[in-house]
Amino acid sequence: MNVLELTGIHRTYERGEEVLSGVDLTLESGAVVGLLGKNGAGKTTLLRIAMGMIEPQAGRVRVFGMEHPRDAVAIKRRIGYVSEDQILPAYLRVADVLAMHRAIFPGWDRALERRLSERFEVRERAKIATLSKGQARQVAVLCAVCHRPELLVLDEPAGGLDPAARREFLEVAIDSLHDGGSTILFSSHYMQDVERIAGRVVLIHAGRVLIDRGLDELREELSLAVLTPTNGTTVQRLRQTAGCLAARAHAGELRAVFGVDPEVARATLQSELKVSALTVTRLGLEDLFVETVEGQAR
């Protein structure tokens, strides 16, 4: 059984702007998936729909084979969640917040709680209001992972933290669960985090999924072609070329992302467009993100 199935998800907000336009996303058990996209691309909306925090106008949401909102309580007992804007009760002590979560989740792991509390040097007698952003995020991750959820959803959870704190946060959150087979879906603007942690990358733009591939596949099978516009070669013509995912004009050059390795992309361009003066290279994740999003992908 898949852990998460989002099928044909549409969501429109009050101004009539469609944030998600028929998104399909499936997560298998044990997967670690990085969700990429510009601000406003629909990442947070998609994660909140997966959590049952908001409902789609169209489409189907299944988590552990169950459906929101009918099975919401049973689903949420098996999910952990941390977001950048998550707010814990400011007037409570850390110990009170942890006690509340222990009562909610019958599978709470006290040994894991102690281990993470010691690593983070959590001050249980401190009120949430007195904690720094990083300290409050550490308490949030304790609440999210100590019941050993089968699905962990992280929405920019380390945003605003310094690089060392961000790395520790993500490593603790993911290492604590992944060895046990938990499935993890996280969004991030930090490409190095995604490259270090994810096994699969999903890129959404303007409410649609543009890329959904394994990280190793992305490294081996995507390429960037850069050429001078000659012989009637245009951005539109490039987009019509076999294997092209996105194309744009930049600084007097044409730049196109292809979903094939560099040699195949080169042969395709030479055959279909009769182009000889070009360079074709492999893409790093950050370059892939920029070129695909800016290239108005199909």
For each residue, the residues with C-beta under 8 A, 3 or more apart:
1: 29 64 65
2: 5 26 27 28 29 62 65
3: 27 28 29 31 63 64 150 151 183
4: 25 26 27 50 62 63 151 183 185
5: 2 25 26 27 60 61 62 63
6: 9 23 24 25 26 46 49 50 59 60 61
7: 24 59 60 61 62
8: 22 23 24 58 59 60
9: 6 20 22 23 24 25 46 49 56 58 59 60 61
10: 18 20 21 22 23 56 57 58 59
11: 18 19 20 42 45 49 54 56 57
12: 16 17 18 19 57
13: 16 17 19
14:
15:
16: 12 13
17: 12 13
18: 10 11 12 21 207
19: 11 12 13 42 45 207
20: 9 10 11 23 42 45 46 49 56 207
21: 10 18 206 207 208
22: 8 9 10 59 208
23: 6 8 9 10 20 42 46 59 204 207 208 209
24: 6 7 8 9 209
25: 4 5 6 9 46 202 209 212
26: 2 4 5 6
27: 2 3 4 5 31 33 151 183 185
28: 2 3 31 183
29: 1 2 3 150 181 183
30: 178 181 182 183
31: 3 27 28 183 184 199 200
32: 174 178 183 184 186 197 198 199 200
33: 27 184 185 186 198 199 200 201 202
34: 186 187 188 193 194 197 198 200 201 202 215
35: 43 46 47 185 186 187 188 202 204
36: 43 187 188 191 194 201 202 203 204 289
37: 41 42 43 187 203 204 205 293
38: 41 205 293
39:
40:
41: 37 38 204 205 206 207
42: 11 19 20 23 37 45 46 204 206 207
43: 35 36 37 46 47 155 187 204
44: 47 48 83 155 156 187
45: 11 19 20 42 48 49 54
46: 6 9 20 23 25 35 42 43 49 50 204
47: 35 43 44 50 51 83 153 155 185 187
48: 44 45 51 53 54 155
49: 6 9 11 20 45 46 52 53 54 55 56 61
50: 4 6 46 47 61 63 153 185
51: 47 48 76 79 81 153
52: 49 55 61 63 68 69 72 75 76
53: 48 49
54: 11 45 48 49
55: 49 52 68 69
56: 9 10 11 20 49 59 61
57: 10 11 12
58: 8 9 10
59: 6 7 8 9 10 22 23 56
60: 5 6 7 8 9 67
61: 5 6 7 9 49 50 52 56 67 68
62: 2 4 5 7 65 66 67
63: 3 4 5 50 52 66 67 68 71 75 78 79 151
64: 1 3 75 78 150 151
65: 1 2 62
66: 62 63 70 71 74 75
67: 60 61 62 63 70 71
68: 52 55 61 63 71 72 75
69: 52 55 72
70: 66 67
71: 63 66 67 68 74 75
72: 52 68 69 75 76
73: 76 77
74: 66 71 77 78
75: 52 63 64 66 68 71 72 78 79
76: 51 52 72 73 79
77: 73 74 104 105 106 147
78: 63 64 74 75 149 150 151
79: 51 63 75 76 149 150 151 152 153
80: 143 144 145 147 149 151 152 153 177
81: 51 86 144 152 153 154 155
82: 86 137 140 141 144 153 154 155 157 173
83: 44 47 86 154 155 156 157
84: 155 156 157 158 159 160
85:
86: 81 82 83 140
87: 90
88: 92 97 128 136 139 140 143
89: 92 97 128
90: 87 127 128 129
91: 127 128 129
92: 88 89 96 97 100 127 128
93: 96 97 124 125 126 127 128
94: 97 98 122 123 124 125 126 127 128 131 139
95: 98 99 124 125
96: 92 93 99 100
97: 88 89 92 93 94 100 101 128 139 143
98: 94 95 101 102 113 124 139 142 143 146
99: 95 96 102 103
100: 92 96 97 103 104
101: 97 98 104 105 108 142 143 146 147
102: 98 99 105 108 110
103: 99 100
104: 77 100 101
105: 77 101 102 108 146 147
106: 77
107: 147 148
108: 101 102 105 113 146 147
109: 112 113 146 147 148
110: 102 113 114 146
111: 114 115
112: 109 115 116 145 146 148 176
113: 98 108 109 110 116 117 142 146
114: 110 111 117 118
115: 111 112 118 119
116: 112 113 119 120 122 141 142 145 146 172 176
117: 113 114 120 121 122 124 142
118: 114 115 121
119: 115 116 172
120: 116 117 135 138 142 172
121: 117 118
122: 94 116 117 135 138 139 142
123: 94 126 131 135
124: 93 94 95 98 117
125: 93 94 95
126: 93 94 123 130 131 135
127: 90 91 92 93 94 130 131
128: 88 89 90 91 92 93 94 97 131 136 139
129: 90 91
130: 126 127
131: 94 123 126 127 128 135 136 139
132: 135 136
133: 136 137 160 161
134: 137 138 161 162 165 169
135: 120 122 123 126 131 132 138 139
136: 88 128 131 132 133 139 140
137: 82 133 134 140 141 157 158 161 169
138: 120 122 134 135 141 142 169
139: 88 94 97 98 122 128 131 135 136 142 143
140: 82 86 88 136 137 143 144 157
141: 82 116 137 138 144 145 157 169 172 173
142: 98 101 113 116 117 120 122 138 139 145 146
143: 80 88 97 98 101 139 140 146
144: 80 81 82 140 141 149 152 173
145: 80 112 116 141 142 148 149 152 172 173 176 177
146: 98 101 105 108 109 110 112 113 116 142 143
147: 77 80 101 105 107 108 109
148: 107 109 112 145 177 180 182
149: 78 79 80 144 145 152 177 182
150: 3 29 64 78 79 181 182 183
151: 3 4 27 63 64 78 79 80 182 183 184 185
152: 79 80 81 144 145 149 173 174 177 182 183 184 185 186
153: 47 50 51 79 80 81 82 185 186
154: 81 82 83 157 170 173 184 185 186 187
155: 43 44 47 48 81 82 83 84 186 187
156: 44 83 84 159 187 188 189
157: 82 83 84 137 140 141 154 169 170 173 186
158: 84 137 161 165 166 169 170 188 190 193
159: 84 156 189
160: 84 133
161: 133 134 137 158 165 166 169
162: 134 165 166
163: 166 167
164: 167 168
165: 134 158 161 162 168 169
166: 158 161 162 163 169 170 190 193
167: 163 164 170 171 193
168: 164 165 171 172
169: 134 137 138 141 157 158 161 165 166 172 173
170: 154 157 158 166 167 173 174 186 193 197
171: 167 168 174 175
172: 116 119 120 141 145 168 169 175 176
173: 82 141 144 145 152 154 157 169 170 176 177
174: 32 152 170 171 177 178 184 186 197
175: 171 172 178 179
176: 112 116 145 172 173
177: 80 145 148 149 152 173 174 180 182 184
178: 30 32 174 175 181 182 184
179: 175
180: 148 177
181: 29 30 150 178
182: 30 148 149 150 151 152 177 178
183: 3 4 27 28 29 30 31 32 150 151 152
184: 31 32 33 151 152 154 174 177 178
185: 4 27 33 35 47 50 151 152 153 154
186: 32 33 34 35 152 153 154 155 157 170 174 197 198
187: 34 35 36 37 43 44 47 154 155 156
188: 34 35 36 156 158 191 193 194
189: 156 159
190: 158 166 193 194
191: 36 188 194 195 284 285 286 289
192: 195 196
193: 34 158 166 167 170 188 190 196 197
194: 34 36 188 190 191 197 198 201 215 285
195: 191 192 198 215 285
196: 192 193
197: 32 34 170 174 186 193 194
198: 32 33 34 186 194 195 201 215
199: 31 32 33 214 215
200: 31 32 33 34 212 213 214 215
201: 33 34 36 194 198 211 212 213 214 215 218 285
202: 25 33 34 35 36 209 211 212
203: 36 37 209 210 211 212 288 289 292 293
204: 23 35 36 37 41 42 43 46 207 208 209 210
205: 37 38 41 208 210 292 293 297
206: 21 41 42
207: 18 19 20 21 23 41 42 204
208: 21 22 23 204 205
209: 23 24 25 202 203 204 212
210: 203 204 205 245 246 292 293 297
211: 201 202 203 218 245 288 292
212: 25 200 201 202 203 209
213: 200 201 217 218 221 222
214: 199 200 201 217 218
215: 34 194 195 198 199 200 201 218 219 285
216: 219 220
217: 213 214 220 221
218: 201 211 213 214 215 221 222 283 285 288
219: 215 216 222 282
220: 216 217 261 282
221: 213 217 218 259 260 261
222: 213 218 219 245 257 258 259 260 282 283 288
223: 257 258 260 261 262 265 280 281 282 283
224: 255 256 257 258 280 281 282 283 287 291
225: 255 256 258 265 266 269 278 279 280
226: 253 254 255 278 279 280
227: 230 233 253 254 256 269 275 277 278 279
228: 252 253 254 277 278
229: 233 234 249 253 254
230: 227 233 275 277
231: 273 274 275
232: 237
233: 227 229 230 237 238 254 273 275
234: 229 237 238 254
235: 238 239 247 248 249 254
236: 239 240
237: 232 233 234 240 241 273
238: 233 234 235 241 244 247 254 256 273
239: 235 236 244 246 247 256 298
240: 236 237 244
241: 237 238 244 256 268 269 272 273
242: 268 272
243: 258 259 260 264 265 268
244: 238 239 240 241 247 256 257 258 259 298
245: 210 211 222 257 258 259 292 295 297 298
246: 210 239 256 257 291 292 293 294 295 296 297 298
247: 235 238 239 244 254 255 256 257 295 296
248: 235 254 255 256 291 294 295 296
249: 229 235 252 253 254 255
250: 253 255 294
251:
252: 228 249
253: 226 227 228 229 249 250
254: 226 227 228 229 233 234 235 238 247 248 249
255: 224 225 226 247 248 249 250 291 295
256: 224 225 227 238 239 241 244 246 247 248 295
257: 222 223 224 244 245 246 247 283 288 291 292 295 297
258: 222 223 224 225 243 244 245 264 265 268 280
259: 221 222 243 244 245
260: 221 222 223 243 264 265 268
261: 220 221 223 264 265 282
262: 223 265 266 280 281 282
263: 266 267 280
264: 243 258 260 261 267 268
265: 223 225 243 258 260 261 262 268 269 280
266: 225 262 263 269 270 278 280
267: 263 264 270 271
268: 241 242 243 258 260 264 265 271 272
269: 225 227 241 265 266 272 273 275 278 280
270: 266 267 273 274 275 276
271: 267 268 274
272: 241 242 268 269
273: 231 233 237 238 241 269 270
274: 231 270 271
275: 227 230 231 233 269 270 278
276: 270
277: 227 228 230
278: 225 226 227 228 266 269 275
279: 225 226 227
280: 223 224 225 226 258 262 263 265 266 269
281: 223 224 262
282: 219 220 222 223 224 261 262
283: 218 222 223 224 257 287 288 291
284: 191 287 288
285: 191 194 195 201 215 218 288 289
286: 191 289 290
287: 224 283 284 290 291
288: 203 211 218 222 257 283 284 285 291 292
289: 36 191 203 285 286 292 293
290: 286 287 293 294
291: 224 246 248 255 257 283 287 288 294 295
292: 203 205 210 211 245 246 257 288 289 295 297
293: 37 38 203 205 210 246 289 290 297
294: 246 248 250 290 291
295: 245 246 247 248 255 256 257 291 292
296: 246 247 248
297: 205 210 245 246 257 292 293
298: 239 244 245 246
